[in-house]
Amino acid sequence: MREFFALRRRKIGLVALAISCALMVGWIRSLVIIDEIGFNRENSYQRLVLMMGGIVWVREVPGPPAGIHDGWLCGRLPPRFRSYATVDGWDSSYLLDLPMREMAAGGFIYGRSQTDDYDLRVWIVPYWSIVFPLTLLSAWLLIGKPRKPAAVQRESNSHEQPNSIFRG
């Protein structure tokens, strides 16, 4: 069993699988619980939110005058976010009732609401777009057959066809 994990690719495969499993737990958790990390900056307020199968990044310039937090916040998912993460819940949660321009494709969403002195941007990345490729990568690294080193392949080919002018 030790020989199985001797290769670097298998170790990387285990790390990729562990990250994929952690993200899967976060994905399932995000269906019920909202996790939010807020960052106060000089001229903006930014937050990373894990909710309803999506990873959401929100940026406001300038930051809102009240109702913000700096750090981690956790709670039950509010009713306005009880569907897949969209920008609809974000623009309705702010005092300014601005129209939100939205671009969406395959679960990836970008929304922007802007006036002369205010800018709100929302990026949404679905969990599946990270979990599935990472799981496939880890499966390939763990289960895939490792290639022989080039020197060993040349030696084995030269012993099989010593007089052949066609070598692969």
C-alpha positions in Angstrom: 0.0 0.0 0.0 2.9 2.3 0.7 4.0 2.0 -3.0 0.6 3.3 -4.1 1.2 6.7 -2.4 4.9 6.9 -3.2 4.2 8.9 -6.4 3.7 12.7 -6.2 0.6 12.5 -8.4 -1.2 10.3 -5.9 -0.4 12.6 -3.1 -1.7 15.6 -5.1 -4.7 13.4 -5.9 -5.5 12.9 -2.2 -5.2 16.6 -1.5 -7.5 17.4 -4.5 -10.0 14.8 -3.2 -9.9 16.3 0.3 -10.5 19.8 -1.0 -13.3 18.5 -3.2 -14.9 16.8 -0.2 -14.6 19.9 1.9 -16.2 22.0 -0.9 -19.0 19.4 -1.2 -19.8 19.7 2.5 -19.8 23.5 2.1 -22.2 23.1 -0.9 -24.6 21.0 1.1 -24.4 23.4 4.1 -25.0 26.4 1.8 -28.5 25.1 1.1 -29.7 25.8 4.6 -27.0 28.1 6.2 -25.6 31.4 4.9 -22.0 32.0 5.7 -20.7 35.5 5.1 -17.3 37.2 5.5 -17.3 41.0 5.3 -14.3 43.2 4.5 -14.3 47.0 5.2 -11.9 48.8 2.9 -11.1 52.5 2.6 -13.6 53.2 -0.2 -15.6 49.9 -0.5 -17.3 47.1 1.4 -16.8 43.6 0.1 -18.1 40.3 1.2 -17.8 36.7 0.3 -21.1 34.7 0.8 -21.6 31.0 0.6 -25.3 30.3 0.0 -27.7 28.2 -2.0 -25.2 26.2 -4.0 -23.2 29.3 -5.0 -20.2 31.3 -4.0 -21.1 35.0 -4.1 -18.7 37.9 -4.1 -20.4 41.3 -3.5 -18.6 44.7 -3.8 -20.1 48.1 -2.9 -18.4 51.4 -3.6 -18.8 53.4 -1.4 -19.6 51.1 1.5 -23.1 51.4 3.0 -23.4 53.7 6.0 -25.1 51.2 8.3 -25.8 47.5 8.6 -22.4 46.2 7.7 -20.1 43.9 9.6 -16.4 43.3 9.4 -15.6 39.6 9.9 -17.5 36.3 9.8 -21.3 36.0 10.1 -23.4 32.8 10.0 -27.1 32.3 10.2 -30.1 30.6 8.6 -30.8 31.4 5.0 -33.3 34.4 4.8 -36.5 33.8 2.8 -35.5 36.0 -0.1 -32.5 33.7 -0.8 -34.4 30.4 -0.8 -33.7 29.7 -4.4 -30.5 29.4 -6.4 -28.2 32.4 -5.7 -29.2 35.2 -8.1 -28.7 38.9 -8.1 -32.4 39.5 -7.4 -31.9 39.1 -3.7 -28.9 41.3 -3.6 -30.4 44.4 -5.2 -33.6 44.2 -3.2 -31.6 44.0 0.1 -30.1 47.5 -0.4 -31.8 50.8 0.4 -31.2 52.1 -3.2 -33.8 50.7 -5.6 -31.5 50.6 -8.6 -32.0 48.5 -11.7 -29.6 45.6 -11.9 -28.0 44.6 -15.2 -27.3 40.9 -15.2 -25.3 38.5 -17.4 -25.9 34.8 -16.7 -24.6 31.6 -18.3 -24.5 28.0 -16.9 -25.0 29.1 -13.3 -22.3 31.8 -13.5 -23.8 35.2 -12.9 -22.5 38.7 -12.9 -24.7 41.7 -12.0 -24.0 45.4 -11.7 -26.0 48.3 -10.5 -24.5 51.8 -10.9 -25.1 55.5 -10.5 -22.7 58.4 -10.5 -21.7 58.0 -6.9 -22.6 54.3 -6.2 -21.5 51.0 -7.7 -22.8 47.5 -6.7 -21.3 44.4 -8.3 -22.3 40.8 -7.7 -20.4 37.7 -9.0 -21.8 34.2 -8.4 -19.9 31.0 -9.1 -21.8 27.7 -8.6 -20.2 25.1 -6.4 -20.5 22.4 -9.0 -18.1 24.3 -11.3 -15.3 23.7 -8.7 -16.3 20.4 -7.1 -16.9 18.3 -10.3 -13.6 19.2 -12.1 -11.6 18.8 -8.8 -13.2 15.4 -8.2 -12.4 14.3 -11.8 -8.8 15.5 -11.4 -8.4 13.6 -8.2 -9.9 10.4 -9.7 -7.5 10.7 -12.7 -4.5 11.3 -10.4 -5.4 8.4 -8.0 -6.8 5.8 -10.3 -4.9 6.6 -13.5 -2.0 4.5 -14.5 1.3 6.3 -14.1 3.5 6.6 -17.2 6.9 4.9 -17.2 9.9 7.3 -17.3 11.2 8.1 -20.8 14.5 6.2 -20.2 12.7 3.0 -19.2 10.4 3.2 -22.3 13.4 3.7 -24.6 15.2 0.7 -23.1 12.1 -1.6 -23.4 11.5 -0.5 -27.0 15.2 -1.1 -28.0 15.1 -4.7 -26.6 11.9 -5.6 -28.4 12.9 -4.4 -31.9 16.7 -4.5 -32.1 17.0 -4.4 -36.0 14.0 -2.4 -36.9 14.5 1.0 -38.6 11.0 2.0 -37.5 10.9 3.0 -33.9 7.9 4.7 -32.1 
